[in-house]
Amino acid sequence: MKAVIKHEIPGRMRVHFNKTRFTFKEADTLQYYLLGFDGIKKAVVYERTADAVITYNCKRSSVLDIIRRYSPERVNVPDSYYESSSRELNAKYYEKIVMSVVWHYGKKVFLPAPVRTVLTCAKAVKYVWRGLKTIPDKKIEVELLDAVAIGASVLTKDFSTASSVMFLLDVGDCLEEWTHKQCVGDLARQMSLNVNTVWKVDGDVETPESADRICVGDHVIVRMGNIIPFDGIVVHGDAMVNQASMTGEAIPVRKEEGAGVFAGTVVEEGEITLRVTAVSGSGRFDKIVRMIEESEKLKSGLESRAEGLADGLVPYTFAGAALTYLFTGSVTKAVSVLMVDYSCALKLAMPISVLSAIREAGDHSITVKGGRFLEAVSEADVVVFDKTGTLTKASPVVKDVISFNGEDADELLREAACLEEHFPHSIANAVVQAAEGKGLDHEEFHTKVEYIVAHGISTTIDGVRALIGSYHFIFEDEGVSIAESEKEKFDDLPAEYSHLYYAKNGKLAAVILIEDPIREDSKSTIERLHKAGLSKIVMMTGDSKKTAERIAKEVAVDEYHAEVLPEDKAAFVEKQKLDGCKVIMIGDGINDSPALSAADTGIAISEGADIARQIADITIGSDDLGSIVTLKELSDRLMDRIRFNYRTIVGFNTGLILLSLMGVLSPSASALLHNTSTIMIGINSTKKLLDKESCCQTSIKKD
């Protein structure tokens, strides 16, 4: 497609494409295409002008070549990308607000007074009816306040005030709805599926397949701990499925043959084979949006209390207006009081503050599923860390494979990788990647694999039972033996590595040495969390005491617990809560899910197990543990903003009521100041809570 550079500075250019304007789909297609290149840091496409602003960190010639090669017909855009685009939404509300402004001021110029009066009265009927509808519910709400104020203005023939009030209410409602939908949409995009590979079943053969190549009617197997990638019908197996991502209810539901399952839910126990009934782009985004909008999780306790108080103040506004009329006999002064209420501003500012904070968290690769979890982070005093993939790097590596049965080490690694690739865990990923690095490809040669949480995997290879997992699972639970001639070699295994044990036919076959290096930012993150107000930081791991002690000392946690099972982690969290503490649990594996559920706020690492991410209340990017400190500061500042909004709204509106009672403000001026302040507070609530400096260091203002 032909294009012309309209403006350019180093690292940034504005390009105009050879069209009058783009359709929404054309603009999304171009933006998807541009963002698909590593050298392009940011691309914003403007459909109204057919322009694109491109920020890049590669060679200028490379960007020009990308633009020259662009052809919308050759760009394969997932349906889900179009489905979750906010472009049409933004255009709709922008045009709506512009038309409201043009119509409000244009009619004053082009329409005679009698016509304007008729239009004002007709529009007033809508607001009066909306207020009257609240009466049968026996609730005195802000809609009734608006109805009485507008109705009184019309009855006193103050049509200009009635028109101005309705205009400001229209703009305020539109801005509130727009901001809410935009924030919810951003959150939904963060929560949308990101599944690249699935296990396709063809007869008795399982093969890994790109999710984009799965079609309706294909059969896909989903095992314990994995996310269900598509809507479908169970054709084989049974499982307990966690549907919290769709319903908000964390209690797992049993799914047997013939039952329907939804994309985005997670298999907690068992495994199922499903027949795909819908692939990506078939309503998953809309389901998430509905779940977010309907879920009470979005409301923090402070937010709910403020909104409850807002509703409670409405009757007092009515009482103030009635007393004003009783003592002054002035309808104008009474209407001036009615023009001011606390509820409108509080109900606009509080949800927008929370949703904007959630959206800002997304800018830092943090996905938050509700405002109450930000409040819990702000109030927390205990943090519990899992070790593997959390305090240690998310991508451990295999350093060596030591054979204990005389077989070739590479062959044993190939067999181990064949088992481990079915289950999501950082150690399993390390084994799979080590095999891939050595070119140890394989066909599926084992029978059904079974995962035992926090222990390991069992299967059968050529009629021989094969096991891979922890020391406790291999030697204590399964009673695996070590050849007498190999015991000295076993005792001399290096302690600086984590050990993964592989056994066949009841005998130890190999020990895989895993280097599980500590994250460079683990110690500094723990120090910063202490400064941010966290009183106790704990590490819990299923690893050996020797390994746990070494890591605990190096990262400087307050206490550690080794060789623990999933139920031990959850029990520890529950005990801390009974002691009156607010607890954050941070983990990445299947075995962390009970503790993540038990904590006041569960935080999962993004590259961890699917079930951990789905059960967790918050997910952070795995490349920066410091995101937890950012999350803490964001939460603290959100709570400060909510308190500030409350004080400002109550103080300012009380001042307006007093000025109205004194006759200083007319109804029109009172309505203008009230509605303008409401909109300004709402807009201010969308501003970012963190600046660049605060993202790099912890605020210690509370110290």
Secondary structure, DSSP 4 states (H G I P E B T S, - for coil): --EEEEEEETTEEEEEESSS---HHHHHHHHHHHTTSTTEEEEEEETTTTEEEEEESS-HHHHHHHHHT--GGG----HHHHHT--HHHHHHHHHHHHHHHHHHHHHHHHS-HHHHHHHHHHHHHHHHHHHHTTGGGT---HHHHHHHHHHHHHHTT-HHHHHHHHHHHHHHHHHHHHHHHHHHHHHHHHHS----EEEEEETTEEEEEEGGG--TT-EEEE-TTPBP-SEEEEEEEEEEEE-HHHHS--S-EEE-TT-EE-TT-EEEEEEEEEEEEE-TTSSHHHHHHHHHHH-GGG--HHHHHHHHHHHHHHHHHHHHHHHHHHHH--HHHHHHHHT--SHHHHHHHHHHHHHHHHHHHHHTTEEE--HHHHHHHHH--EEEEEIIIIIB-SS-EEEEEEESSSS-HHHHHHHHHHHHTTS--HHHHHHHHHHHHTT------B---EEETTTEEEEEETTEEEEEE-HIIIIIIS--B--GGGHHHHHT--TTSEEEEEEETTEEEEEEEEE-PBPTTHHHHHHHHHHTT--EEEEE-SS-HHHHHHHHHHHT-SEEE-S--HHHHHHHHHHHHHTT--EEEEE-SGGGHHHHHHSSEEEEETTS-HHHHHH-SEEE-TT-TTHHHHHHHHHHHHHHHHHHHHHHHHHHHHHHHHHHHTT-S-HHHHHHHHHHHHHHHHHHTTS-S--TTTTTS---TT-
